[in-house]
């Protein structure tokens, strides 16, 4: 959205290019019957039961792409209310994470199918990577499950499907092989003189190198070599330790009133997100980010415990944004999220703890809605459909209007709570985002783009707005 006046603004970035039509997953997981509707009936099933999910064969070295879909999932009766209020319970959060894991498994399958048709070395390299992932899944299933749930997996796999090649998957396989302690040898791409290993760190190499070899023996260690780079870069065990040529991904452990509720967030970078050349945070900058996130988390944990639960269960990685204005935009990005990267949030260096906490809540809601759309279709708009958006000076597609309505409503709810707790400055952003969500809901209804489940979600959003109208926000 365009830069908004005042200090309580949020800025979104454009969505990435869609997946090729043949690889889109509008309904990857079947939904059991219940209060919110059912799948089409199956002639071989008992009356009232949906058609069962298609189950793929297990992931094996011989069939590395045949990733089994998750079991059929049930939409909770009060799902729409939970999403509209931005306070999903533990079961709903688990459901959404499982849905996204299923999507990533299907993307992995699509990458493998494409690689089998690739000629020469490209096909062999991709086959080697998927075979390693198969071995990890068999011998270290917890490592595989963690990888598939990671936001980096969504980014890498979607990029591989869009670009039609499996090179990025070798990077994921190397991460999995290192964590599982399995032997492997893989060729991976080098960008900007570095090899980025999501969730582990980056190896600095010769700037002229285009590919690097990652290799690990039966007893370790994992090394990175590339033409023009003297010697090998050693990836430590554990990888959080520094070593010559190796920069680990920094992690921030946030404090909380309950020790078991303290999340660990990594400070990530992904050049596939078009956020600039990845760079390491210096010690002072890293310390400032620890302080910022710690202060924002204290606001959530103490003043918004239900929203803190959603953030803790969703956000795995934060990408620090450059505070300077990105090229081709009229204002700085204050926060962003990405449809492929469930659990990843990009944040500008905001020093107001409440502002940063609001951004975390806002972007968490985007991630939850992206995952919900892995489960069920909410829109059936025609290609090219657009409608006016209250946060933009240009028409936006229905998907953006729906995302805006849902995310700005919980942003308004955050500031409404702040106002009730005595923050006099919170009344203005509450009213701004309440009105923004209200106008977006009106446009969605006028457009006629919503499915039955989309209307259920819209009704839940309007219920929240009606409750607020009946009980205006209180200031301090």
Helices and strands as residue ranges (DSSP letters): G 21-23, H 79-85, H 90-116, H 120-139, H 141-149, H 151-163, H 167-180, E 184-189, E 194-197, E 201-204, E 211-216, E 222-225, E 233-235, E 246-248, E 251-253, G 259-261, E 264-268, G 271-273, H 283-303, H 305-314, E 317-320, E 335-337, E 344-347, H 353-375, H 398-420, H 426-447, H 452-470
